[in-house]
Amino acid sequence: MSKVLNETCPLCNQSNNCCNSKDKSLGICWCNEESFPREIFNQVPPDQLRKLCICKSCLEKFKIEH
């Protein structure tokens, strides 16, 4: 089994660009300034919930569609 990186979005498997999962010296991450609807977390596989950050693209797509 391949190791899942914290830098991967659990919805699209692309980079989530979350500096919280990278070098903390990068400063405040984009995700700290965003509002994540509770329902978006229902789309995250249970084994990845609270382990991987959702990317901005998936967040924006979800907000548009819901």
WORAMO-V813515 format. One record per residue. N is the residue number from 1. SS is DSSP state (hx for helix, st for strand, lp for the rest). OMEGA is omega in degrees with one decimal (none if undefined). Layout:
N:SS:OMEGA + N:SS:OMEGA
This chain:
1:lp:179.8 + 2:lp:179.5 + 3:lp:177.8 + 4:lp:179.1 + 5:lp:177.5 + 6:lp:-176.9 + 7:lp:-176.5 + 8:st:176.4 + 9:lp:-179.2 + 10:lp:-179.3 + 11:lp:-176.1 + 12:lp:-179.5 + 13:lp:174.5 + 14:lp:177.9 + 15:st:178.1 + 16:lp:179.6 + 17:lp:179.8 + 18:lp:179.9 + 19:lp:175.1 + 20:lp:178.6 + 21:lp:179.4 + 22:lp:-178.8 + 23:lp:-178.3 + 24:hx:-179.4 + 25:hx:178.8 + 26:hx:178.2 + 27:lp:-178.6 + 28:lp:-177.5 + 29:lp:177.8 + 30:hx:-174.8 + 31:hx:177.9 + 32:hx:-178.1 + 33:hx:-175.4 + 34:lp:172.7 + 35:lp:-179.6 + 36:lp:177.4 + 37:lp:-178.8 + 38:hx:-176.0 + 39:hx:-178.8 + 40:hx:-178.6 + 41:hx:175.1 + 42:hx:-179.3 + 43:hx:-178.9 + 44:lp:176.8 + 45:lp:-175.4 + 46:hx:-178.5 + 47:hx:179.8 + 48:hx:-178.8 + 49:lp:-178.6 + 50:lp:177.4 + 51:lp:-178.3 + 52:lp:178.4 + 53:lp:175.8 + 54:lp:-177.9 + 55:lp:-178.5 + 56:hx:179.8 + 57:hx:179.1 + 58:hx:177.5 + 59:hx:179.8 + 60:hx:178.8 + 61:hx:180.0 + 62:hx:-178.7 + 63:hx:179.6 + 64:hx:-175.2 + 65:hx:-176.0 + 66:lp:none
